[in-house]
Amino acid sequence: MSFLATTPVEKMTGPYSRRWWALLVLCLSLLIVVMANTSLIVAAPDMTTDLGLSSSDLQWVIDGYTVPYAALMLVLGSIGDKYSRRGALVTGLVIFASGSVMGSMVDQTEQVIAARAIMGVGAAVVMPATLSLLVAIFPKRERARAITAWTATSGLAIAVGPLVAGWLLEDHAWGSTFLINVPIAVVAVVGALALIPPSKAEGMGRIDYVGGLLSIVSVGSLVYATIEGPHFGWGAGPVTAAVVAGVGLLAFVAWELRHPHPMLNVRKFRLRSFSGAMLAVLFFFFGTFGAIYYSTQFLQFVLGYNALETGVRLLPLAGAVFVGAAVTGRLTPKLGMKAMVSAGMVIGTVGVFLLVQVDKGSTYADFLAPMMLLGLAIGLSVSPATDTIMASFPESELGVGGGANDTALELGGSLGIAVLGSLLGTAYRDELTDLVGNRLPAAAMETAKDSVGGGLAVAEQIAKTPSAGPQQAQAVVDAVHEAFAHGVARTSLVGGIIMAAGTLIVLAVLPNRRDAGKHRPQETAAAEAEAEAGHDREYASS
């Protein structure tokens, strides 16, 4: 048997014999892509101190990864379909590893952001490639189980990222959290060549690069506006980006409706199962990513856990993801996709609402149940939603399907962190102002209001001042903790309401199991027939 997998999937007469080993490589590739964001959460305090990051700098160190990641997935997924899905995976891993090496070596803010952006480009190649290869390799009867394992890996990465980063930060600088990606990427590249067979779309036409460019402009501008506006004010930049996103989206839809071979057939959104699944992924990750983001900050800044201790305390979330994945694997065939997605969204909404009880005296125990509920919800919901989205695309568009699913996921997470993070910051600043008043110098007060980390840094400086001393410093610490806890509770209320509204919308959009089974083939055929008619009209007019 050859070391390299050389027989293309399209030429195989039966299921690929090493498909479960191939799935392990795909999950390993997915793991480092998701870990790149979650590990940074616990590395952020060390980076802030070492690089002297402002609040804006830190936000862009985090989101320099997100913008290219979200904006490029649809286009790069299509390119993978056209030329080589395995080639796309290997290329993406190499780009990702290169950005990681750069991130571990640089010592200036702009260079770190650039390294994160390079990693984001690599992730935008890897993420849709993992899903398209999974669907291409596995027969339909096993596909749901494989996607469940893929989903569980995402949940595992949420906890493993902070855990591994925390362990490294015990004895090493923050650059080590970048470098850990490199050996994993190398193993994944070797595994991809040895275990994943070549695959590409049969008979695929020319790539719709104009539609691709419009999608990049639309999604990139939307993510930029979402990040910049809520955090730093709706000035000319964010407002312009929001307008560009809106105009770009309208242009994208108009172009795709007329193009004979669109990048994304937007008529698919007329299928209730597809639209409902996309909305479910978007709303779900809005709430869960936002809640995990500020809960982790509470564990570090208020409860005082170091990076490793924080990572350990996120492990129950990962365990709950696996429980949810096991349950959904058994119950989805019996109860249907709508029941499992809805149940997961309800459980996730309850988990966010539980955080409303957080106050200054809260302990880790108050976060344990919400984290486990969020993990269980991820395991229950994401796999059937992703399976439905991928099933809506033909073999020639699997990369596009993966890109669409992952764009919804990343856009939802970005919106959650940006919008809920902005609400948290506003509530924190208002409460801290009420608690402290004019007892701090204006400059110190501005620093304290900027972030909970800034508030604790101010308290540390006060403790070193002979005219103030430990007692006054402790009063500032107490006020910062109380203000941040107030912000978490207030933000969780808003996040829970948005999650509840999203759950109701998804319930209304998703078809019932009987209706889905009865009408989906007809709906799909009608949508495809309309698309073909549109293509014919375009040819006739050209």
C-alpha positions in Angstrom: 0.0 0.0 0.0 1.4 3.4 -1.0 2.1 5.9 1.7 0.3 8.6 -0.2 -3.4 8.5 -0.9 -3.5 8.9 -4.7 -6.9 7.5 -5.9 -9.3 10.4 -6.3 -12.7 10.0 -4.5 -14.5 10.5 -7.8 -12.9 7.2 -9.1 -13.6 5.0 -6.1 -16.2 2.3 -6.6 -17.1 2.1 -2.9 -16.6 3.9 0.4 -13.0 4.9 1.1 -11.6 2.3 3.4 -9.5 4.8 5.5 -12.2 7.4 5.8 -12.3 7.4 9.7 -8.5 8.0 9.8 -9.0 10.8 7.3 -11.7 12.2 9.6 -9.1 12.3 12.4 -6.8 14.5 10.2 -9.7 16.8 9.3 -10.7 17.2 13.0 -7.0 17.9 13.9 -6.9 20.6 11.2 -10.2 22.1 12.6 -8.9 21.9 16.1 -6.0 24.4 15.6 -8.1 26.8 13.6 -10.6 27.1 16.4 -7.9 27.0 19.1 -6.2 30.1 17.5 -9.0 32.2 18.9 -9.8 30.5 22.2 -6.1 30.3 23.3 -5.7 34.0 22.8 -8.3 34.7 25.4 -6.0 33.6 28.2 -2.9 34.9 26.6 -4.3 38.4 26.2 -3.3 39.7 29.7 0.4 38.8 29.1 0.3 40.3 25.6 -1.3 43.5 26.9 1.4 43.9 29.5 4.4 43.0 27.3 3.3 45.0 24.2 1.6 47.8 26.0 -1.6 47.2 24.1 -4.5 49.7 24.3 -8.1 48.4 24.3 -8.2 49.1 20.5 -4.9 47.3 19.9 -6.1 44.2 21.8 -9.4 44.1 20.0 -7.5 44.1 16.7 -5.0 41.5 17.8 -8.0 39.3 18.4 -10.0 40.3 15.4 -7.2 40.6 12.9 -7.8 36.9 12.6 -11.5 37.2 12.2 -11.9 39.6 9.3 -10.1 37.6 6.6 -11.3 34.3 8.1 -15.0 35.3 7.7 -14.6 37.2 4.5 -12.7 34.7 2.4 -14.2 31.3 3.2 -16.9 31.3 0.5 -14.4 32.2 -2.3 -11.7 29.9 -1.1 -14.1 27.1 -0.6 -15.2 27.4 -4.3 -11.5 27.5 -5.4 -10.9 24.3 -3.5 -13.9 22.7 -5.2 -12.6 23.7 -8.6 -8.9 22.6 -8.3 -8.3 20.4 -5.3 -9.9 20.1 -1.9 -7.0 18.3 -0.4 -4.6 20.8 -2.0 -6.6 23.6 -0.4 -6.4 21.9 3.0 -2.6 21.5 2.8 -2.1 25.0 1.4 -4.2 26.5 4.2 -2.3 24.6 6.9 1.0 25.8 5.5 -0.3 29.4 5.5 -1.6 29.0 9.0 1.6 27.6 10.3 3.6 30.4 8.6 1.5 33.0 10.3 1.9 31.2 13.6 5.7 31.2 13.3 5.6 34.9 12.5 3.4 35.6 15.5 5.7 33.8 17.9 8.7 35.9 16.8 7.4 39.5 16.5 7.4 42.0 19.3 5.4 44.9 17.8 1.6 45.3 17.8 1.2 45.9 14.1 3.3 42.8 13.4 1.2 40.6 15.7 -2.0 41.8 14.0 -0.4 41.0 10.6 0.6 37.6 11.8 -3.0 37.0 13.0 -4.3 38.1 9.6 -2.1 35.6 7.8 -3.4 32.9 10.2 -6.9 34.1 9.3 -6.3 33.6 5.6 -5.0 30.1 6.3 -8.0 29.3 8.4 -10.3 30.5 5.7 -8.8 27.9 3.4 -8.8 25.1 6.0 -12.2 25.4 7.5 -14.4 24.9 4.3 -11.9 22.3 3.0 -12.5 20.1 6.1 -16.2 20.1 5.6 -16.2 19.6 1.8 -13.7 16.7 2.2 -15.7 15.1 4.9 -18.9 15.1 2.8 -17.0 13.9 -0.3 -15.3 11.0 1.6 -18.2 9.7 3.7 -21.3 7.9 2.3 -24.6 9.5 3.2 -25.5 6.9 5.8 -22.3 7.8 7.8 -22.2 11.5 7.1 -24.2 12.6 10.1 -21.9 10.7 12.5 -18.8 12.2 10.9 -20.2 15.8 11.1 -21.1 15.1 14.7 -17.4 14.3 15.4 -16.4 17.4 13.5 -18.8 19.5 15.6 -17.5 17.9 18.8 -14.0 18.9 17.8 -15.1 22.6 17.7 -16.4 22.3 21.2 -13.3 20.6 22.4 -11.1 23.4 21.0 -13.1 25.9 23.0 -11.7 24.3 26.2 -8.4 22.9 24.9 -7.2 26.2 23.5 -7.2 28.0 26.9 -5.9 24.9 28.7 -2.9 24.4 26.4 -2.2 28.1 26.3 -2.4 28.3 30.1 0.0 25.4 30.5 2.5 27.0 28.1 2.2 30.4 29.9 3.3 28.8 33.1 6.9 28.7 31.9 7.0 30.5 28.6 6.2 33.8 27.0 2.9 34.5 25.1 4.7 33.7 21.8 4.6 30.1 22.7 0.8 30.1 22.2 1.4 30.8 18.5 4.2 28.3 18.1 2.1 25.3 19.4 0.2 25.4 16.2 3.2 24.6 14.0 3.9 20.9 15.0 0.1 20.2 14.9 -0.1 21.7 11.4 2.9 19.6 10.2 1.3 16.4 11.5 -2.0 17.4 9.8 -0.2 18.1 6.5 1.5 14.7 6.6 -1.7 13.0 7.6 -3.6 14.8 4.8 -1.2 13.5 2.1 -1.2 10.0 3.5 -4.8 9.5 4.5 -7.0 11.9 2.6 -7.7 11.1 -1.0 -7.7 13.8 -3.7 -11.0 15.3 -4.4 -12.5 18.0 -6.6 -15.8 18.9 -8.3 -16.7 17.1 -11.5 -17.7 19.3 -14.4 -17.6 22.5 -12.4 -17.8 25.6 -14.6 -15.7 28.8 -14.3 -15.5 30.4 -10.9 -17.7 33.4 -10.4 -14.9 35.7 -9.3 -17.1 38.9 -9.4 -19.6 37.3 -7.0 -16.6 36.2 -4.9 -15.2 39.7 -4.8 -18.7 41.1 -3.8 -19.0 38.5 -1.0 -15.5 39.4 0.3 -16.4 43.2 0.3 -19.8 42.6 1.9 -18.7 40.2 4.7 -15.4 41.9 5.3 -17.0 45.3 5.6 -19.8 43.9 7.9 -17.3 42.2 10.2 -15.2 45.4 10.4 -18.2 47.6 11.2 -19.4 45.1 13.8 -16.0 45.1 15.5 -15.1 48.7 15.3 -18.5 50.5 15.7 -19.8 49.0 19.0 -16.3 49.1 20.7 -14.9 52.4 19.5 -17.9 54.5 18.3 -19.7 54.9 15.1 -17.4 57.3 13.4 -16.8 57.7 9.7 -14.9 54.4 9.3 -17.5 52.0 10.8 -20.4 53.9 9.3 -18.8 53.8 5.8 -18.1 50.1 6.3 -21.7 49.4 7.2 -22.9 51.2 4.1 -20.5 49.3 1.9 -21.6 46.0 3.5 -25.3 46.8 2.7 -24.7 48.0 -0.8 -22.3 45.1 -1.4 -24.8 42.6 -0.2 -27.5 43.9 -2.5 -25.1 43.9 -5.4 -24.0 40.3 -4.6 -27.6 39.1 -4.5 -28.5 40.9 -7.8 -25.3 39.5 -9.5 -25.8 35.9 -8.2 -29.5 35.9 -9.4 -28.4 36.7 -13.0 -25.1 34.8 -13.2 -25.2 31.4 -15.1 -22.9 29.8 -12.5 -23.2 31.8 -9.3 -20.7 31.6 -6.5 -23.6 30.9 -4.1 -27.1 30.1 -5.5 -29.0 32.6 -3.3 -32.3 30.9 -4.3 -31.4 28.2 -1.7 -32.5 30.7 0.9 -36.1 30.0 -0.2 -35.7 26.5 1.2 -36.9 26.7 4.8 -34.6 23.9 6.0 -31.5 25.7 4.6 -32.5 29.2 5.8 -33.5 27.9 9.2 -30.2 26.0 9.7 -28.2 29.0 8.6 -30.1 31.3 11.0 -29.7 28.7 13.8 -25.9 28.6 13.4 -25.8 32.5 13.3 -28.0 33.1 16.4 -26.5 30.2 18.3 -22.9 31.3 18.0 -23.9 34.9 18.7 -25.0 34.0 22.2 -22.5 31.2 23.0 -19.3 32.9 21.8 -20.3 36.2 23.5 -21.1 34.4 26.8 -17.9 32.4 26.8 -15.9 35.5 26.0 -17.0 37.5 29.0 -17.3 34.5 31.4 -13.6 33.7 30.8 -12.7 37.3 31.6 -14.7 37.1 34.9 -12.8 33.9 35.8 -9.5 35.6 35.2 -10.0 39.2 36.3 -12.5 38.9 39.1 -11.9 35.4 40.5 -8.2 35.7 39.9 -7.5 32.4 38.1 -4.4 32.3 36.1 -4.3 31.1 32.4 -3.9 27.4 33.3 -6.5 27.5 36.0 -9.0 29.1 33.6 -8.4 26.5 31.0 -8.9 23.7 33.5 -12.3 25.2 34.5 -13.5 25.3 30.9 -13.1 21.5 30.6 -16.7 20.7 31.7 -17.9 22.7 28.7 -15.9 20.4 26.4 -17.3 17.3 28.2 -20.8 18.6 27.8 -20.2 19.1 24.1 -19.4 15.4 23.7 -22.4 14.4 25.7 -24.6 16.6 23.5 -22.9 15.1 20.4 -23.6 11.6 21.5 -27.2 12.4 22.3 -27.9 14.2 19.0 -26.3 11.3 17.1 -28.9 8.9 18.5 -31.9 11.1 18.6 -31.7 13.2 15.4 -32.7 10.2 13.2 -35.7 9.6 15.4 -36.9 13.1 16.3 -35.6 15.1 13.3 -33.4 18.0 12.8 -35.8 20.7 13.9 -36.4 19.1 17.3 -32.7 18.8 18.1 -31.7 22.2 16.8 -34.6 23.9 18.7 -33.8 21.9 21.9 -30.2 23.0 21.7 -31.1 26.6 21.2 -33.5 26.6 24.2 -30.8 25.0 26.4 -28.2 27.5 25.2 -30.6 30.4 25.9 -31.2 29.1 29.4 -27.4 28.9 29.9 -27.0 32.6 28.9 -30.0 33.6 31.1 -28.4 31.9 34.2 -25.5 34.3 34.0 -28.0 37.1 34.9 -27.5 36.0 38.5 -23.8 36.9 38.5 -22.7 39.4 41.1 -19.5 40.5 42.9 -19.8 37.5 45.3 -20.2 34.9 42.5 -17.8 32.0 42.4 -16.8 29.4 39.8 -19.8 27.3 40.8 -22.1 30.0 39.5 -20.5 29.6 36.0 -20.4 25.8 36.0 -24.0 25.2 35.1 -24.2 27.9 32.4 -20.9 26.6 30.8 -22.2 23.0 30.8 -25.5 24.0 29.3 -23.8 25.9 26.6 -21.6 22.9 25.8 -24.5 20.6 25.8 -26.3 23.0 23.4 -23.4 23.1 21.0 -23.3 19.3 20.9 -27.1 19.1 20.3 -27.6 21.8 17.7 -24.6 22.4 15.5 -24.2 19.0 14.0 -27.8 18.6 12.6 -27.8 22.2 11.4 -24.4 21.7 9.6 -25.6 18.4 8.1 -28.7 20.1 6.8 -26.7 23.0 5.3 -24.2 20.7 3.6 -27.0 18.4 2.3 -28.4 21.5 0.4 -25.4 21.6 -1.9 -24.5 19.3 -4.8 -21.1 17.6 -5.0 -19.7 20.3 -7.2 -20.4 23.0 -4.5 -19.3 21.2 -1.3 -16.6 23.8 -0.6 -19.1 26.6 -1.1 -21.4 24.8 1.3 -18.7 24.5 3.9 -17.8 28.2 3.3 -21.5 29.2 3.8 -21.8 27.2 7.0 -18.6 28.5 8.4 -19.3 32.1 7.4 -22.6 31.9 9.4 -20.7 30.5 12.4 -17.9 33.0 12.3 -20.2 36.0 11.6 -22.4 34.9 14.5 -19.4 34.6 16.8 -18.0 37.9 15.7 -21.3 39.7 16.2 -21.7 38.1 19.7 -18.3 39.1 20.9 -18.6 42.6 19.4 -22.2 43.5 20.3 -22.3 41.8 23.7 -18.7 42.9 24.5 -19.8 46.5 23.7 -22.8 46.2 26.0 -20.6 44.8 28.7 -18.1 47.7 28.4 -20.9 50.3 28.5 -22.5 48.7 31.6 -19.1 48.4 33.3 -18.2 52.0 32.7 -21.5 53.4 33.8 -21.5 51.3 37.0 -17.9 52.1 37.8 -18.6 55.8 37.4 -21.5 55.5 39.9 -19.4 53.5 42.4 -16.2 55.5 42.3 -17.4 59.0 41.4 -14.7 61.7 41.6 -12.5 59.8 44.0 -9.9 59.1 41.3 -7.8 61.5 39.2 -9.4 62.0 35.8 -6.6 60.2 33.9 -6.7 57.2 36.3 -10.5 57.1 36.0 -10.4 57.0 32.2 -7.9 54.1 32.4 -10.1 52.2 34.9 -13.2 52.7 32.8 -11.4 51.4 29.6 -11.5 47.8 30.8 -11.6 45.6 33.9 -7.8 45.0 33.4 -7.2 48.7 33.3 -9.2 49.1 36.5 -7.1 46.5 38.3 -3.9 48.1 37.0 -5.0 51.5 38.4 -5.7 49.8 41.8 -2.2 48.3 41.7 -0.6 51.7 41.1 -2.7 53.2 44.0 -1.4 50.5 46.3 2.2 51.7 45.6 1.3 55.4 46.3 2.3 56.4 49.8 -0.6 58.9 50.1 -3.2 56.3 49.3 -2.1 52.8 50.3 -3.7 49.3 50.3 -7.0 50.2 51.8 -7.9 52.7 49.0 -6.5 50.3 46.4 -8.8 47.5 47.7 -11.8 49.8 47.5 -11.0 50.4 43.8 -10.6 46.6 43.3 -14.0 46.0 44.9 -15.6 48.7 42.8 -14.1 47.2 39.6 -15.2 43.7 40.5 -18.7 44.9 41.3 -19.0 47.0 38.1 -17.8 44.1 35.9 -20.2 41.6 37.6 -23.0 44.1 37.0 -21.9 44.3 33.3 -21.9 40.5 33.0 -25.4 40.3 34.5 -26.8 43.1 32.3 -25.2 41.8 29.1 -26.4 38.3 29.8 -30.0 39.5 30.1 -29.8 41.2 26.6 -27.9 38.2 25.2 -30.5 35.8 26.5 -33.4 37.9 25.0 -31.6 37.9 21.6 -31.1 34.2 21.9 -34.7 33.6 22.8 -35.9 35.7 19.9 -33.6 33.8 17.6 -34.9 30.5 18.8 -38.5 31.6 18.0 -37.4 32.8 14.5 -35.7 29.5 13.8 -38.7 27.5 15.1 -40.9 29.5 12.7 -38.6 29.1 9.7 -37.6 25.4 10.0 -40.2 23.0 8.5 -41.7 20.3 10.6 -40.2 16.8 10.1 -43.2 15.6 8.1 -43.3 18.7 5.9 -39.5 18.6 5.4 -39.6 15.0 4.2 -42.7 15.6 2.1 -41.8 18.9 0.4 -38.1 19.2 0.4 -37.4 17.4 -2.8 -40.1 19.5 -4.6 -38.8 22.7 -3.1 -35.2 21.8 -4.1 -36.3 20.9 -7.6 -38.3 24.1 -8.0 -35.4 26.2 -6.8 -33.1 24.5 -9.1 -35.5 24.7 -12.0 -35.9 28.5 -11.4 -32.1 28.8 -11.2 -31.8 27.0 -14.6 -34.5 29.2 -16.1 -32.6 32.3 -14.9 -29.4 31.0 -16.4 -31.1 30.3 -19.7 -32.5 33.9 -19.7 -29.1 35.2 -19.0 -27.6 33.2 -21.9 -30.4 34.4 -24.2 -29.8 38.0 -23.3 -26.0 37.8 -23.7 
